[in-house]
Amino acid sequence: RGVGVRAEGRAPVRGGAELFADEAGQIPAGRVTSGAFGPSAGGPVAMGYVPTHLATPGTRLFAGVRGRFLPVQVAALPFVAPTFRR
């Protein structure tokens, strides 16, 4: 299922990064499809795919980035509520 992902630190999680259900990186949980720093969101944001049972906003996962496992959370989309009017 497609989800939003927010990194808990300042390092962006890029597309292609693996998501894991445990801090040791032993239980695969999905993959990031795209990610970057989101100025309007106030930090790094990403989108990816995880199994349905892990798609609840607030679920803690870990992203494999440069040999480390960074904590991330599944987030509701959109990351920032639209404020425009027509």
N, CA, C and O atoms as a Tinker XYZ file with bonds, in Angstrom:
   344  protein
     1  N      0.834000   -1.174000    0.000000    73     2
     2  CA     0.000000    0.000000    0.000000    64     1     3
     3  C      0.882000    1.242000    0.000000    63     2     4     5
     4  O      1.888000    1.281000    0.708000    81     3
     5  N      0.529000    2.238000   -0.769000    73     3     6
     6  CA     1.284000    3.483000   -0.845000    64     5     7
     7  C      1.088000    4.333000    0.402000    63     6     8     9
     8  O     -0.042000    4.545000    0.843000    81     7
     9  N      2.188000    4.820000    0.971000    73     7    10
    10  CA     2.131000    5.611000    2.207000    64     9    11
    11  C      3.099000    6.785000    2.137000    63    10    12    13
    12  O      4.019000    6.805000    1.319000    81    11
    13  N      2.871000    7.761000    3.011000    73    11    14
    14  CA     3.833000    8.821000    3.234000    64    13    15
    15  C      4.759000    8.401000    4.360000    63    14    16    17
    16  O      4.362000    7.652000    5.253000    81    15
    17  N      5.995000    8.884000    4.318000    73    15    18
    18  CA     6.989000    8.535000    5.335000    64    17    19
    19  C      7.700000    9.817000    5.762000    63    18    20    21
    20  O      8.139000   10.598000    4.917000    81    19
    21  N      7.811000   10.032000    7.063000    73    19    22
    22  CA     8.554000   11.175000    7.606000    64    21    23
    23  C      9.751000   10.657000    8.391000    63    22    24    25
    24  O      9.605000    9.823000    9.284000    81    23
    25  N     10.930000   11.156000    8.051000    73    23    26
    26  CA    12.132000   10.787000    8.800000    64    25    27
    27  C     12.128000   11.519000   10.133000    63    26    28    29
    28  O     11.689000   12.667000   10.206000    81    27
    29  N     12.610000   10.874000   11.180000    73    27    30
    30  CA    12.647000   11.490000   12.504000    64    29    31
    31  C     13.839000   12.421000   12.667000    63    30    32    33
    32  O     13.838000   13.259000   13.569000    81    31
    33  N     14.854000   12.297000   11.820000    73    31    34
    34  CA    16.012000   13.187000   11.873000    64    33    35
    35  C     15.960000   14.188000   10.735000    63    34    36    37
    36  O     14.889000   14.467000   10.196000    81    35
    37  N     17.117000   14.732000   10.367000    73    35    38
    38  CA    17.186000   15.714000    9.285000    64    37    39
    39  C     17.670000   15.108000    7.972000    63    38    40    41
    40  O     17.594000   15.763000    6.933000    81    39
    41  N     18.163000   13.879000    7.994000    73    39    42
    42  CA    18.678000   13.245000    6.779000    64    41    43
    43  C     17.526000   12.780000    5.891000    63    42    44    45
    44  O     16.634000   12.072000    6.358000    81    43
    45  N     17.535000   13.173000    4.608000    73    43    46
    46  CA    16.466000   12.721000    3.710000    64    45    47
    47  C     16.618000   11.245000    3.362000    63    46    48    49
    48  O     17.729000   10.726000    3.257000    81    47
    49  N     15.490000   10.588000    3.188000    73    47    50
    50  CA    15.466000    9.189000    2.764000    64    49    51
    51  C     15.134000    9.207000    1.278000    63    50    52    53
    52  O     14.036000    9.615000    0.897000    81    51
    53  N     16.045000    8.779000    0.448000    73    51    54
    54  CA    15.901000    8.872000   -1.005000    64    53    55
    55  C     15.180000    7.662000   -1.583000    63    54    56    57
    56  O     15.041000    6.626000   -0.934000    81    55
    57  N     14.727000    7.824000   -2.817000    73    55    58
    58  CA    14.074000    6.739000   -3.532000    64    57    59
    59  C     14.984000    5.528000   -3.647000    63    58    60    61
    60  O     16.186000    5.666000   -3.870000    81    59
    61  N     14.413000    4.348000   -3.496000    73    59    62
    62  CA    15.180000    3.113000   -3.570000    64    61    63
    63  C     15.607000    2.582000   -2.218000    63    62    64    65
    64  O     16.052000    1.439000   -2.118000    81    63
    65  N     15.480000    3.396000   -1.166000    73    63    66
    66  CA    15.864000    2.941000    0.178000    64    65    67
    67  C     14.901000    1.854000    0.645000    63    66    68    69
    68  O     13.695000    1.932000    0.410000    81    67
    69  N     15.440000    0.857000    1.297000    73    67    70
    70  CA    14.627000   -0.227000    1.853000    64    69    71
    71  C     14.054000    0.201000    3.196000    63    70    72    73
    72  O     14.702000    0.925000    3.952000    81    71
    73  N     12.838000   -0.246000    3.490000    73    71    74
    74  CA    12.212000   -0.016000    4.789000    64    73    75
    75  C     12.192000   -1.329000    5.562000    63    74    76    77
    76  O     11.963000   -2.396000    4.992000    81    75
    77  N     12.437000   -1.235000    6.872000    73    75    78
    78  CA    12.489000   -2.416000    7.725000    64    77    79
    79  C     11.598000   -2.214000    8.944000    63    78    80    81
    80  O     11.375000   -1.085000    9.380000    81    79
    81  N     11.092000   -3.316000    9.491000    73    79    82
    82  CA    10.225000   -3.263000   10.665000    64    81    83
    83  C     11.022000   -3.288000   11.965000    63    82    84    85
    84  O     10.461000   -3.057000   13.036000    81    83
    85  N     12.330000   -3.567000   11.883000    73    83    86
    86  CA    13.152000   -3.622000   13.089000    64    85    87
    87  C     14.407000   -2.792000   12.905000    63    86    88    89
    88  O     14.841000   -2.549000   11.779000    81    87
    89  N     14.989000   -2.359000   14.009000    73    87    90
    90  CA    16.151000   -1.479000   13.989000    64    89    91
    91  C     17.408000   -2.149000   13.439000    63    90    92    93
    92  O     18.327000   -1.464000   12.988000    81    91
    93  N     17.455000   -3.472000   13.472000    73    91    94
    94  CA    18.628000   -4.201000   12.985000    64    93    95
    95  C     18.576000   -4.447000   11.479000    63    94    96    97
    96  O     19.552000   -4.925000   10.901000    81    95
    97  N     17.455000   -4.128000   10.837000    73    95    98
    98  CA    17.340000   -4.329000    9.398000    64    97    99
    99  C     17.158000   -5.780000    9.002000    63    98   100   101
   100  O     17.572000   -6.175000    7.912000    81    99
   101  N     16.548000   -6.586000    9.864000    73    99   102
   102  CA    16.364000   -8.006000    9.589000    64   101   103
   103  C     14.985000   -8.345000    9.021000    63   102   104   105
   104  O     14.823000   -9.385000    8.382000    81   103
   105  N     13.985000   -7.477000    9.246000    73   103   106
   106  CA    12.615000   -7.761000    8.801000    64   105   107
   107  C     12.224000   -6.753000    7.726000    63   106   108   109
   108  O     11.850000   -5.628000    8.059000    81   107
   109  N     12.300000   -7.122000    6.435000    73   107   110
   110  CA    11.943000   -6.190000    5.357000    64   109   111
   111  C     10.481000   -5.757000    5.468000    63   110   112   113
   112  O      9.606000   -6.563000    5.787000    81   111
   113  N     10.227000   -4.466000    5.199000    73   111   114
   114  CA     8.867000   -3.949000    5.329000    64   113   115
   115  C      8.416000   -3.140000    4.123000    63   114   116   117
   116  O      7.264000   -2.711000    4.081000    81   115
   117  N      9.283000   -2.918000    3.141000    73   115   118
   118  CA     8.863000   -2.153000    1.975000    64   117   119
   119  C     10.012000   -1.395000    1.352000    63   118   120   121
   120  O     11.183000   -1.679000    1.600000    81   119
   121  N      9.639000   -0.405000    0.520000    73   119   122
   122  CA    10.638000    0.356000   -0.221000    64   121   123
   123  C     10.151000    1.788000   -0.416000    63   122   124   125
   124  O      8.958000    2.028000   -0.605000    81   123
   125  N     11.085000    2.736000   -0.367000    73   123   126
   126  CA    10.791000    4.140000   -0.648000    64   125   127
   127  C     10.852000    4.339000   -2.158000    63   126   128   129
   128  O     11.793000    3.887000   -2.810000    81   127
   129  N      9.845000    5.017000   -2.714000    73   127   130
   130  CA     9.825000    5.284000   -4.156000    64   129   131
   131  C     10.387000    6.657000   -4.484000    63   130   132   133
   132  O     10.985000    6.838000   -5.544000    81   131
   133  N     10.207000    7.630000   -3.591000    73   131   134
   134  CA    10.771000    8.966000   -3.797000    64   133   135
   135  C     10.881000    9.658000   -2.452000    63   134   136   137
   136  O     10.087000    9.410000   -1.545000    81   135
   137  N     11.875000   10.532000   -2.332000    73   135   138
   138  CA    12.048000   11.247000   -1.079000    64   137   139
   139  C     12.952000   12.444000   -1.250000    63   138   140   141
   140  O     13.829000   12.453000   -2.113000    81   139
   141  N     12.737000   13.464000   -0.421000    73   139   142
   142  CA    13.525000   14.690000   -0.467000    64   141   143
   143  C     13.229000   15.497000    0.788000    63   142   144   145
   144  O     12.394000   15.109000    1.605000    81   143
   145  N     13.922000   16.626000    0.934000    73   143   146
   146  CA    13.613000   17.540000    2.020000    64   145   147
   147  C     12.392000   18.346000    1.614000    63   146   148   149
   148  O     12.348000   18.888000    0.510000    81   147
   149  N     11.406000   18.433000    2.487000    73   147   150
   150  CA    10.182000   19.183000    2.199000    64   149   151
   151  C     10.148000   20.476000    2.993000    63   150   152   153
   152  O      9.799000   20.450000    4.173000    81   151
   153  N     10.501000   21.618000    2.383000    73   151   154
   154  CA    10.521000   22.876000    3.129000    64   153   155
   155  C      9.174000   23.213000    3.774000    63   154   156   157
   156  O      9.133000   23.668000    4.917000    81   155
   157  N      8.090000   22.995000    3.060000    73   155   158
   158  CA     6.763000   23.296000    3.615000    64   157   159
   159  C      6.396000   22.334000    4.737000    63   158   160   161
   160  O      5.655000   22.696000    5.650000    81   159
   161  N      6.909000   21.116000    4.671000    73   159   162
   162  CA     6.634000   20.111000    5.701000    64   161   163
   163  C      7.574000   20.260000    6.895000    63   162   164   165
   164  O      7.340000   19.674000    7.952000    81   163
   165  N      8.635000   21.046000    6.723000    73   163   166
   166  CA     9.565000   21.288000    7.818000    64   165   167
   167  C     10.552000   20.171000    8.081000    63   166   168   169
   168  O     11.119000   20.098000    9.172000    81   167
   169  N     10.772000   19.301000    7.110000    73   167   170
   170  CA    11.729000   18.215000    7.285000    64   169   171
   171  C     11.674000   17.247000    6.127000    63   170   172   173
   172  O     10.931000   17.465000    5.170000    81   171
   173  N     12.450000   16.179000    6.199000    73   171   174
   174  CA    12.476000   15.212000    5.112000    64   173   175
   175  C     11.170000   14.426000    5.021000    63   174   176   177
   176  O     10.607000   14.013000    6.034000    81   175
   177  N     10.704000   14.228000    3.804000    73   175   178
   178  CA     9.493000   13.453000    3.542000    64   177   179
   179  C      9.779000   12.476000    2.412000    63   178   180   181
   180  O     10.684000   12.690000    1.605000    81   179
   181  N      9.005000   11.414000    2.363000    73   179   182
   182  CA     9.174000   10.411000    1.316000    64   181   183
   183  C      7.846000    9.704000    1.097000    63   182   184   185
   184  O      6.921000    9.821000    1.901000    81   183
   185  N      7.772000    8.973000    0.001000    73   183   186
   186  CA     6.622000    8.124000   -0.281000    64   185   187
   187  C      7.150000    6.745000   -0.614000    63   186   188   189
   188  O      8.247000    6.601000   -1.155000    81   187
   189  N      6.363000    5.731000   -0.289000    73   187   190
   190  CA     6.805000    4.379000   -0.561000    64   189   191
   191  C      5.680000    3.382000   -0.415000    63   190   192   193
   192  O      4.518000    3.749000   -0.243000    81   191
   193  N      6.045000    2.114000   -0.486000    73   191   194
   194  CA     5.084000    1.023000   -0.378000    64   193   195
   195  C      5.444000    0.127000    0.794000    63   194   196   197
   196  O      6.603000   -0.246000    0.980000    81   195
   197  N      4.414000   -0.216000    1.591000    73   195   198
   198  CA     4.560000   -1.154000    2.708000    64   197   199
   199  C      3.338000   -2.065000    2.723000    63   198   200   201
   200  O      2.321000   -1.718000    2.122000    81   199
   201  N      3.403000   -3.222000    3.391000    73   199   202
   202  CA     2.216000   -4.071000    3.525000    64   201   203
   203  C      1.107000   -3.332000    4.281000    63   202   204   205
   204  O      1.381000   -2.438000    5.083000    81   203
   205  N     -0.123000   -3.705000    4.023000    73   203   206
   206  CA    -1.281000   -3.030000    4.616000    64   205   207
   207  C     -1.221000   -2.982000    6.140000    63   206   208   209
   208  O     -1.598000   -1.970000    6.730000    81   207
   209  N     -0.759000   -4.043000    6.790000    73   207   210
   210  CA    -0.733000   -4.048000    8.260000    64   209   211
   211  C      0.279000   -3.061000    8.846000    63   210   212   213
   212  O      0.251000   -2.797000   10.048000    81   211
   213  N      1.175000   -2.511000    8.013000    73   211   214
   214  CA     2.141000   -1.514000    8.477000    64   213   215
   215  C      1.808000   -0.106000    7.979000    63   214   216   217
   216  O      2.580000    0.825000    8.209000    81   215
   217  N      0.674000    0.061000    7.302000    73   215   218
   218  CA     0.344000    1.329000    6.653000    64   217   219
   219  C     -0.391000    2.323000    7.549000    63   218   220   221
   220  O     -0.788000    3.385000    7.069000    81   219
   221  N     -0.581000    2.024000    8.808000    73   219   222
   222  CA    -1.274000    2.931000    9.722000    64   221   223
   223  C     -0.372000    4.119000   10.067000    63   222   224   225
   224  O      0.775000    3.916000   10.466000    81   223
   225  N     -0.872000    5.369000    9.921000    73   223   226
   226  CA    -0.051000    6.524000   10.301000    64   225   227
   227  C      0.444000    6.403000   11.742000    63   226   228   229
   228  O     -0.308000    6.038000   12.646000    81   227
   229  N      1.722000    6.715000   11.933000    73   227   230
   230  CA     2.346000    6.606000   13.248000    64   229   231
   231  C      3.163000    5.347000   13.429000    63   230   232   233
   232  O      3.927000    5.244000   14.389000    81   231
   233  N      3.023000    4.379000   12.524000    73   231   234
   234  CA     3.804000    3.143000   12.614000    64   233   235
   235  C      5.285000    3.472000   12.457000    63   234   236   237
   236  O      5.669000    4.169000   11.517000    81   235
   237  N      6.113000    2.979000   13.363000    73   235   238
   238  CA     7.550000    3.246000   13.304000    64   237   239
   239  C      8.238000    2.175000   12.478000    63   238   240   241
   240  O      8.063000    0.978000   12.708000    81   239
   241  N      9.024000    2.629000   11.509000    73   239   242
   242  CA     9.825000    1.755000   10.663000    64   241   243
   243  C     11.251000    2.280000   10.669000    63   242   244   245
   244  O     11.549000    3.289000   11.308000    81   243
   245  N     12.132000    1.588000    9.952000    73   243   246
   246  CA    13.520000    2.012000    9.840000    64   245   247
   247  C     13.932000    1.967000    8.378000    63   246   248   249
   248  O     13.669000    0.987000    7.681000    81   247
   249  N     14.581000    3.033000    7.915000    73   247   250
   250  CA    15.015000    3.131000    6.524000    64   249   251
   251  C     16.514000    2.883000    6.445000    63   250   252   253
   252  O     17.289000    3.450000    7.215000    81   251
   253  N     16.915000    2.032000    5.510000    73   251   254
   254  CA    18.329000    1.774000    5.296000    64   253   255
   255  C     18.938000    2.888000    4.465000    63   254   256   257
   256  O     18.645000    3.015000    3.276000    81   255
   257  N     19.800000    3.709000    5.099000    73   255   258
   258  CA    20.438000    4.839000    4.427000    64   257   259
   259  C     21.930000    4.793000    4.704000    63   258   260   261
   260  O     22.354000    4.960000    5.847000    81   259
   261  N     22.726000    4.569000    3.675000    73   259   262
   262  CA    24.192000    4.554000    3.779000    64   261   263
   263  C     24.714000    3.650000    4.888000    63   262   264   265
   264  O     25.593000    4.037000    5.658000    81   263
   265  N     24.165000    2.446000    4.960000    73   263   266
   266  CA    24.640000    1.472000    5.929000    64   265   267
   267  C     24.091000    1.628000    7.338000    63   266   268   269
   268  O     24.442000    0.856000    8.229000    81   267
   269  N     23.229000    2.625000    7.549000    73   267   270
   270  CA    22.611000    2.826000    8.862000    64   269   271
   271  C     21.109000    2.628000    8.725000    63   270   272   273
   272  O     20.577000    2.625000    7.615000    81   271
   273  N     20.433000    2.466000    9.843000    73   271   274
   274  CA    18.984000    2.307000    9.849000    64   273   275
   275  C     18.375000    3.488000   10.603000    63   274   276   277
   276  O     18.431000    3.557000   11.831000    81   275
   277  N     17.790000    4.418000    9.837000    73   275   278
   278  CA    17.232000    5.635000   10.406000    64   277   279
   279  C     15.764000    5.437000   10.771000    63   278   280   281
   280  O     15.014000    4.857000    9.986000    81   279
   281  N     15.337000    5.906000   11.943000    73   279   282
   282  CA    13.922000    5.775000   12.316000    64   281   283
   283  C     13.049000    6.702000   11.475000    63   282   284   285
   284  O     13.383000    7.867000   11.260000    81   283
   285  N     11.931000    6.165000   11.007000    73   283   286
   286  CA    10.946000    6.927000   10.237000    64   285   287
   287  C      9.561000    6.547000   10.749000    63   286   288   289
   288  O      9.387000    5.537000   11.431000    81   287
   289  N      8.580000    7.379000   10.404000    73   287   290
   290  CA     7.198000    7.072000   10.763000    64   289   291
   291  C      6.324000    7.159000    9.533000    63   290   292   293
   292  O      6.515000    8.025000    8.678000    81   291
   293  N      5.356000    6.248000    9.450000    73   291   294
   294  CA     4.350000    6.324000    8.399000    64   293   295
   295  C      3.509000    7.560000    8.696000    63   294   296   297
   296  O      3.098000    7.779000    9.835000    81   295
   297  N      3.254000    8.371000    7.662000    73   295   298
   298  CA     2.524000    9.629000    7.837000    64   297   299
   299  C      1.316000    9.686000    6.918000    63   298   300   301
   300  O      1.302000    9.076000    5.849000    81   299
   301  N      0.309000   10.423000    7.348000    73   299   302
   302  CA    -0.878000   10.636000    6.518000    64   301   303
   303  C     -0.526000   11.571000    5.359000    63   302   304   305
   304  O      0.304000   12.469000    5.500000    81   303
   305  N     -1.159000   11.350000    4.233000    73   303   306
   306  CA    -0.986000   12.225000    3.071000    64   305   307
   307  C     -2.216000   13.097000    2.916000    63   306   308   309
   308  O     -3.313000   12.631000    3.225000    81   307
   309  N     -2.103000   14.326000    2.458000    73   307   310
   310  CA    -0.868000   15.033000    2.124000    64   309   311
   311  C     -0.097000   15.432000    3.389000    63   310   312   313
   312  O     -0.665000   15.520000    4.477000    81   311
   313  N      1.205000   15.671000    3.219000    73   311   314
   314  CA     2.042000   16.030000    4.357000    64   313   315
   315  C      1.642000   17.384000    4.938000    63   314   316   317
   316  O      1.705000   17.588000    6.150000    81   315
   317  N      1.229000   18.307000    4.069000    73   315   318
   318  CA     0.811000   19.648000    4.475000    64   317   319
   319  C     -0.583000   19.885000    3.913000    63   318   320   321
   320  O     -0.817000   19.676000    2.722000    81   319
   321  N     -1.499000   20.316000    4.753000    73   319   322
   322  CA    -2.871000   20.571000    4.294000    64   321   323
   323  C     -2.885000   21.738000    3.301000    63   322   324   325
   324  O     -2.227000   22.752000    3.534000    81   323
   325  N     -3.624000   21.605000    2.203000    73   323   326
   326  CA    -3.684000   22.703000    1.229000    64   325   327
   327  C     -4.388000   23.920000    1.831000    63   326   328   329
   328  O     -5.369000   23.783000    2.561000    81   327
   329  N     -3.877000   25.103000    1.518000    73   327   330
   330  CA    -4.455000   26.337000    2.054000    64   329   331
   331  C     -4.966000   27.263000    0.957000    63   330   332   333
   332  O     -5.365000   28.394000    1.237000    81   331
   333  N     -4.957000   26.799000   -0.275000    73   331   334
   334  CA    -5.389000   27.663000   -1.384000    64   333   335
   335  C     -6.907000   27.636000   -1.542000    63   334   336   337
   336  O     -7.583000   26.716000   -1.083000    81   335
   337  N     -7.416000   28.660000   -2.198000    73   335   338
   338  CA    -8.846000   28.745000   -2.507000    64   337   339
   339  C     -9.003000   29.000000   -3.988000    63   338   340   341
   340  O     -8.123000   29.574000   -4.629000    81   339
   341  N    -10.126000   28.571000   -4.525000    73   339   342
   342  CA   -10.422000   28.840000   -5.939000    64   341   343
   343  C    -11.419000   29.948000   -6.059000    63   342   344
   344  O    -11.796000   30.322000   -7.170000    81   343
